[in-house]
């Protein structure tokens, strides 16, 4: 099957202005789709313009991979049009405060600061893998907990202690990511900026500008850890989605058959302690470069194709879009929805270059994390005159 990748680029690119025209300039989904467009189609555009792309990409299947990405955008558009973003959204009502929240934020700040101090000059040289080795075995657990902690933005804003410790932790978190060559903070900050401006009812001109700055920052980090120049080619080649998609389409079903939902079932089983399933990223390495210590990540589009073929891709992305919309539309109804919306946006953006197991684990464990903080709360009753009444402790 041949397909001109330029058609896919142009048609997928139209999804973003359509969402903005239908939902308005404050439609969060449009900005998330713009991120997907860059990370998905950036390498395609680079190749079509004669630039370099990720080593190992099967150029003969770029058209098919571009079609798969277009199907993902079709799913996003369908989900976005079926479930519209509310036009009257405001910030979540402050009904509870979370006494444990500052404690958790301080603990995370102290952990990261200790790692940075003990690692010292070890973070100034070497590859990303070397610096992660300096950070120690708790590196990825720390990054996961920071996603949870940063999603507590609206909850932290309910008290001066919460605001101070949240900002302190955010600064330390960014410093930690820069020291270890991780770009996770880019997704976190982008989600926070979008939700903050949405709650404030302000223009999304600033979030768009901040998004551009974050993109350039992510490109710089990618260039520094790879030792390459920072230019247009680097901007377009953020991540290995195209490589993963073309490799899977080359390998499946020619060598390995479709898995018919196995990876999604493994994602559920993986939530049970002691029942960890091999990640798809490792499955790829074992077949593409056996014994290699390198990592290539994966992609949600490749996973959908691996399970049921091309038709599964729009179904998966339409479903994820619906979840995203339902959470966004409830951020002003309860703190858990505000937390869930911020976290899901981060997890979806991060998971676009990963797999369902990581996305599901982040969301489910994140809810458990929130539930623990919710066990002890300070209720803030609001009187009939709108004034906050004296606090009383509840659990």
C-alpha positions in Angstrom: 0.0 0.0 0.0 1.4 3.4 -1.0 0.3 6.7 0.2 1.8 10.2 -0.4 3.0 11.4 3.0 2.4 15.0 2.0 -1.3 14.4 1.9 -1.1 13.0 5.4 0.8 16.0 6.6 -1.6 18.5 5.1 -4.8 16.7 6.2 -3.5 16.2 9.7 -2.4 19.8 9.9 -5.9 20.9 9.1 -7.2 19.2 12.3 -5.7 21.9 14.5 -7.4 24.9 12.9 -10.7 23.0 12.6 -10.6 22.4 16.4 -9.8 26.0 17.0 -12.6 27.2 14.7 -15.2 24.9 16.2 -14.1 25.1 19.9 -12.5 28.5 20.0 -9.0 29.6 20.7 -9.2 28.2 24.3 -9.7 24.6 23.2 -7.0 22.7 25.1 -7.3 19.7 22.7 -6.1 21.9 19.7 -2.8 22.7 21.5 -2.3 19.1 22.6 -2.9 18.0 18.9 -0.3 20.6 17.8 2.2 18.8 20.1 1.3 15.4 18.6 1.7 16.9 15.1 5.2 18.0 15.8 6.4 14.8 17.4 4.6 12.6 14.9 4.9 14.4 11.6 8.1 16.4 12.3 10.4 13.6 11.1 8.1 13.0 8.1 8.5 16.6 7.1 12.2 16.5 7.7 12.5 13.5 5.4 10.3 15.1 2.6 12.5 18.2 2.7 15.7 16.2 2.4 16.7 16.5 6.0 18.1 13.7 8.3 15.8 11.4 10.3 16.2 8.8 13.0 18.6 6.1 12.1 17.0 2.8 11.1 13.7 4.3 9.9 12.3 2.3 7.0 11.9 5.1 4.4 9.9 2.8 2.1 7.1 2.7 4.7 7.1 6.4 5.6 3.9 6.8 3.5 2.2 4.0 5.4 3.4 5.3 8.8 2.1 8.8 7.8 -1.2 7.3 7.0 -1.3 5.7 10.5 -0.6 9.1 12.1 -3.3 10.6 10.0 -5.8 8.0 11.3 -4.7 9.0 14.8 -5.6 12.6 14.0 -8.9 11.5 12.5 -9.6 9.8 15.9 -8.7 13.0 17.8 -10.9 15.1 15.5 -13.9 12.7 15.8 -13.6 12.5 19.6 -13.1 16.3 19.8 -16.2 17.1 17.7 -18.4 14.5 19.5 -17.4 15.7 23.0 -17.0 19.5 22.9 -15.1 21.5 25.5 -17.4 23.6 27.7 -17.2 27.3 27.0 -18.0 28.4 30.6 -15.1 26.6 32.3 -13.6 28.2 35.4 -11.1 27.1 38.1 -12.1 24.4 40.6 -13.9 25.6 43.7 -11.8 25.5 46.9 -13.7 23.2 49.2 -10.8 21.3 50.8 -7.2 21.9 51.7 -4.7 19.1 51.8 -2.4 19.2 54.9 -0.2 16.3 53.6 0.4 18.1 50.3 3.2 20.4 51.5 4.9 17.5 53.3 5.0 15.4 50.1 6.3 18.4 48.0 9.0 19.1 50.6 10.0 15.5 50.7 10.3 15.4 46.9 12.3 18.6 46.9 14.7 17.2 49.5 15.2 13.9 47.7 16.0 15.6 44.4 18.3 18.2 46.1 20.2 15.4 47.9 20.7 13.5 44.6 22.0 16.5 42.9 24.4 17.4 45.7 25.7 13.9 46.0 26.1 13.5 42.3 27.9 16.8 42.0 30.1 17.0 38.9 28.9 13.6 37.7 25.9 15.5 36.1 28.1 17.8 34.1 29.5 15.3 31.7 28.7 12.0 30.0 25.7 10.7 28.2 22.1 10.7 29.4 22.5 7.1 30.5 25.6 8.0 32.5 23.8 10.8 34.3 20.8 8.6 35.0 23.3 6.2 36.6 24.6 9.0 38.8 21.0 9.8 39.8 20.6 6.2 41.1 17.9 3.5 41.1 15.2 5.9 42.2 15.4 8.0 39.1 12.3 6.8 37.2 10.2 6.5 40.4 11.0 10.1 41.2 10.0 11.3 37.8 6.7 9.4 38.1 6.0 10.9 41.5 6.7 14.4 40.2 4.0 13.9 37.5 1.6 13.2 40.4 2.9 16.1 42.5 2.8 18.7 39.7 -0.7 17.7 38.8 -1.7 19.0 42.3 -1.4 22.6 41.1 -5.0 23.6 41.8 -5.0 21.8 45.2 -1.7 23.5 46.2 -3.2 26.9 45.3 -5.6 26.6 48.2 -3.1 27.7 50.8 0.1 29.8 51.1 2.1 26.8 52.3 0.8 24.8 49.4 1.7 27.5 46.9 5.2 28.0 48.3 6.1 24.3 48.5 4.7 23.7 45.0 6.8 26.4 43.4 9.9 25.3 45.3 9.4 21.7 44.2 8.8 22.7 40.6 12.1 24.6 40.5 14.0 21.7 41.9 12.2 19.3 39.6 13.2 21.3 36.5 16.8 21.5 37.8 16.8 17.8 38.3 15.5 17.1 34.8 18.1 19.5 33.2 20.9 17.8 35.2 19.9 14.3 34.0 19.0 15.2 30.4 15.3 14.4 30.9 12.6 16.4 29.1 9.6 15.3 31.2 9.2 18.7 32.7 8.3 20.1 29.2 5.1 18.1 29.2 4.3 18.9 32.8 4.8 22.7 32.3 2.8 22.7 29.1 -0.1 21.0 30.8 0.1 23.3 33.8 0.2 26.4 31.6 -2.8 25.3 29.6 -4.9 24.5 32.6 -4.0 27.6 34.5 -5.0 29.9 31.7 -8.2 27.9 31.1 -9.2 28.3 34.7 -8.4 32.0 34.7 -10.5 32.5 31.6 -7.6 34.3 29.9 -6.3 34.3 26.3 -4.2 31.3 25.1 -1.7 33.6 23.4 0.6 33.2 26.3 0.4 29.4 26.4 1.1 29.3 22.7 4.2 31.4 23.3 5.3 29.4 26.3 4.8 26.2 24.2 7.2 27.6 21.6 9.8 28.3 24.3 9.4 24.8 25.7 9.8 23.4 22.2 13.1 25.2 21.7 14.2 24.1 25.2 13.4 20.5 24.5 15.3 20.8 21.2 18.3 22.2 23.0 18.3 19.4 25.6 18.0 16.8 22.7 20.9 18.4 20.9 23.1 18.7 24.0 22.6 15.0 25.0 23.1 13.9 21.4 26.0 16.2 20.7 24.4 17.6 17.5 23.7 21.1 16.4 20.5 22.9 17.2 18.8 23.7 13.9 15.5 23.2 12.0 16.3 19.5 11.5 16.6 19.0 15.3 13.3 20.8 15.9 11.6 18.5 13.4 13.2 15.3 14.8 11.9 15.2 18.3 11.6 11.6 19.3 11.5 8.3 17.4 7.8 7.8 16.7 8.4 7.5 12.9 11.2 5.0 13.4 9.1 2.8 15.7 6.0 3.0 13.5 7.9 2.0 10.3 9.7 -0.8 12.1 6.5 -2.3 13.5 4.8 -2.0 10.2 7.8 -3.8 8.6 7.8 -6.5 11.2 4.1 -7.1 11.7 2.4 -9.2 10.4 5.3 -10.3 8.1 7.3 -11.8 10.9 5.2 -11.6 14.1 1.3 -11.7 13.9 -1.0 -9.1 15.2 -1.4 -9.5 19.0 -5.2 -8.9 19.1 -5.3 -6.8 22.3 -2.5 -8.7 24.2 -0.5 -5.5 24.9 -3.6 -3.8 26.4 -4.3 -6.7 28.6 -0.7 -6.7 29.7 -1.0 -3.0 30.6 -3.8 -4.0 33.0 -1.9 -6.9 34.5 1.1 -4.7 34.9 -0.8 -2.7 37.5 -0.8 -5.6 39.9 2.3 -5.6 42.1 4.6 -8.5 41.3 3.1 -9.1 37.8 5.3 -6.8 35.8 5.0 -7.4 32.0 7.9 -6.8 29.5 7.5 -3.4 28.0 7.0 -3.0 24.3 10.1 -0.9 24.1 12.1 -4.0 25.3 10.2 -6.1 22.8 11.4 -3.8 20.0 15.0 -3.8 21.2 15.1 -7.6 21.5 14.1 -7.9 17.8 15.8 -4.8 16.3 19.1 -4.8 18.2 19.4 -7.8 20.5 21.6 -7.2 23.5 21.7 -3.4 22.9 21.6 -1.1 25.9 19.9 1.6 23.8 16.3 2.5 24.1 14.0 3.5 21.3 10.8 4.0 23.2 7.6 3.1 21.5 4.4 4.8 20.3 0.7 4.6 20.8 0.1 4.5 17.1 2.5 1.6 16.7 0.9 -0.3 19.6 -2.6 0.1 18.1 -1.3 -1.2 14.8 0.5 -4.1 16.5 -2.7 -5.2 18.1 -5.3 -5.0 15.3 -3.8 -3.2 12.4 -4.5 0.3 11.0 -8.3 0.4 11.9 -7.4 0.3 15.6 -5.5 3.6 15.6 -8.4 6.0 15.2 -10.5 4.0 17.7 -7.8 4.3 20.4 -7.2 8.0 19.8 -10.9 8.8 19.7 -11.3 7.0 23.1 -8.3 8.9 24.6 -9.7 12.2 23.3 -13.1 11.5 24.9 -11.5 10.8 28.3 -9.4 14.0 27.9 -12.6 16.0 27.2 -14.6 14.5 30.0 -12.0 15.4 32.5 -11.4 18.9 31.2 -15.2 19.6 31.3 -15.3 18.8 35.0 -12.3 20.7 36.4 -14.6 23.2 38.1 -16.7 20.5 39.8 -14.3 18.8 42.1 -10.5 18.9 42.8 -10.2 15.2 41.7 -11.2 16.2 38.2 -8.9 19.1 38.1 -6.0 16.8 39.2 -7.1 14.1 36.8 -7.2 16.5 33.9 -3.7 17.9 34.4 -2.3 14.4 35.0 -4.0 12.8 32.0 -2.9 15.5 29.7 0.7 15.0 30.8 0.4 11.2 30.6 -1.1 11.3 27.2 1.5 13.6 25.8 4.3 11.5 27.4 2.6 8.3 26.3 2.3 9.4 22.7 6.0 8.3 22.4 5.4 5.3 24.7 2.8 2.7 25.3 -0.6 2.1 27.0 1.1 0.4 30.0 2.9 3.6 31.0 -0.2 5.8 30.4 -2.5 3.5 32.4 0.0 3.1 35.2 0.5 6.9 35.5 -3.3 7.5 35.7 -4.2 4.7 38.0 -1.3 5.1 40.4 -1.8 8.8 40.3 -5.4 8.4 41.5 -4.1 6.2 44.4 -1.6 8.9 45.2 -4.4 11.5 45.2 -6.6 9.2 47.3 -3.9 9.0 50.0 -3.7 12.8 50.2 -7.4 13.0 50.3 -7.6 10.8 53.4 -6.8 13.8 55.5 -8.3 17.1 54.4 -9.3 20.4 55.8 -12.8 21.4 54.7 -13.3 25.0 53.7 -17.1 25.7 54.0 -18.4 28.7 52.0 -21.2 30.7 53.5 -24.3 32.0 51.6 -22.5 35.3 51.2 -19.7 33.6 49.3 -17.2 34.2 52.2 -15.0 31.3 53.3 -16.1 30.2 56.7 -13.8 29.0 59.5 -12.1 25.7 58.8 -12.9 22.4 60.3 -11.0 19.1 60.0 -12.5 16.2 58.1 -11.2 12.9 56.7 
